[in-house]
Amino acid sequence: MTLTDSPATHAVGEQAEFDRAGLEILTDEQCLALLPTVPVGRIVFTEGALPAVQPVNFVVDDRCVIIRAMTGSKLAAAAAGAVVAFEVDEYDATTETGWSVTAVGQATVVTNPAELDRLSKLPLRPWAGHLDHVIQIRIALLRGRRLLRT
């Protein structure tokens, strides 16, 4: 998929908005469409009162981002019940175009057996090891920008 035919293109007759820097402001619908188009995102959480960023693979389930973490990991401990940010992006150096989407929401460790069973059927596989915690980030706020070549 190229950036010009991404799911975040505007419908015919729809006007794009731009910020003061000249970046296109993406709508919530565009952000939700772009979110699952890349395989890796970054979760931003607090560790020892400092910001921490960790790359993760993920899936999108309705308005939730689903990731996995290992019991006892800093991510699992820090994210449980906390408000976190989750970011995905794409940049094409050849065309000098790209986009970024940031989702903000509360992260919770999923413990309900029926919900764990349902989520286990989603195409989310751990990169390495046994990641036994399923973390769900309920998206409360979406922000997205697209860089268009001028």
C-alpha positions in Angstrom: 0.0 0.0 0.0 1.3 3.4 -0.8 0.7 6.5 1.3 -1.4 8.1 -1.5 -3.9 5.2 -1.6 -3.9 4.7 2.2 -7.3 4.2 3.9 -7.0 7.7 5.3 -7.6 9.5 2.0 -10.6 11.9 2.0 -13.9 11.1 0.3 -14.7 13.1 -2.8 -15.8 16.6 -1.8 -14.4 16.3 1.7 -12.0 19.1 2.6 -8.8 18.3 4.5 -7.8 20.5 7.5 -4.2 21.5 8.1 -2.3 22.5 11.2 0.0 25.6 11.4 3.0 23.5 10.3 1.2 22.5 7.2 0.5 18.9 8.2 -2.9 17.4 7.4 -5.0 16.8 10.5 -6.5 13.3 10.3 -10.1 12.6 11.5 -10.8 9.9 14.0 -12.1 7.7 11.2 -8.9 8.1 9.3 -6.8 7.5 12.4 -8.8 4.3 13.1 -8.3 3.2 9.5 -4.6 3.7 9.6 -3.9 2.2 13.0 -3.9 -1.5 12.0 -2.0 -1.0 8.7 1.4 -1.3 10.2 2.8 -4.3 12.2 4.6 -2.5 15.0 3.5 0.3 17.3 5.0 2.0 20.3 3.4 2.1 23.7 4.3 5.1 25.9 4.0 4.5 29.6 5.5 5.8 32.9 8.3 3.9 34.6 9.7 5.3 37.8 8.0 8.7 37.2 9.7 8.9 33.8 8.3 8.3 30.3 9.2 5.0 28.7 8.6 3.8 25.1 8.5 0.2 24.0 7.9 -1.2 20.5 5.2 -3.9 20.4 3.2 -5.8 17.9 -0.5 -5.4 18.3 -4.0 -5.8 16.9 -6.9 -3.4 16.8 -10.2 -4.7 18.2 -13.1 -2.2 17.8 -11.8 1.0 19.5 -9.1 -0.9 21.5 -5.5 -1.7 20.9 -4.5 -5.2 22.1 -0.9 -6.0 23.1 0.7 -8.8 25.0 3.3 -8.6 27.9 5.1 -10.9 30.1 4.1 -11.3 33.8 6.4 -9.3 35.9 7.6 -7.1 33.0 7.9 -3.4 33.5 5.3 -2.9 30.7 2.8 -5.1 32.4 3.3 -3.5 35.8 3.3 0.1 34.5 0.4 -0.2 32.1 -2.1 -1.9 34.4 -4.8 0.7 35.0 -2.6 3.6 33.7 -3.4 6.1 31.0 -0.9 5.4 28.2 -0.3 6.5 24.6 0.1 4.3 21.6 1.7 5.5 18.4 2.0 4.1 14.9 3.5 5.8 11.8 4.8 5.3 8.3 7.2 7.4 6.3 8.3 7.0 2.7 11.7 8.5 2.1 11.3 8.4 -1.6 8.2 10.5 -1.8 8.8 12.3 1.5 5.3 11.6 2.7 4.0 9.9 5.8 1.6 9.9 8.6 1.5 9.4 12.4 -1.4 8.3 14.6 -1.4 8.5 18.4 -4.1 6.9 20.5 -4.5 7.7 24.2 -6.5 5.6 26.7 -6.5 3.6 29.8 -4.6 0.3 29.7 -6.1 -2.7 31.6 -4.9 -6.2 32.0 -7.6 -8.5 30.6 -8.5 -11.2 33.2 -12.0 -12.3 32.2 -11.7 -15.8 30.9 -14.4 -15.4 28.2 -12.7 -12.2 26.9 -9.3 -13.8 27.0 -10.6 -16.6 24.9 -12.2 -14.2 22.4 -9.0 -12.1 22.2 -6.8 -15.3 21.8 -8.5 -15.8 18.4 -7.2 -12.5 17.1 -4.1 -12.6 14.9 -1.7 -11.4 17.7 1.3 -13.6 18.2 4.2 -12.9 20.6 7.5 -12.1 19.1 9.4 -14.2 21.6 8.8 -16.1 24.7 5.5 -16.6 26.5 3.7 -13.3 26.9 0.9 -14.3 29.2 -0.7 -10.9 29.9 -3.1 -9.4 27.5 -3.3 -5.6 27.8 -6.2 -3.7 26.3 -5.9 0.0 25.6 -9.4 1.6 25.3 -9.0 4.5 22.9 -10.3 7.7 24.4 -8.4 10.2 22.2 -7.0 10.0 18.7 -4.6 12.4 17.1 -3.2 12.0 13.6 -1.2 14.0 11.1 -0.1 13.4 7.5 2.9 14.8 5.8 2.1 15.5 2.2 4.8 16.4 -0.3 4.5 20.0 -1.4 
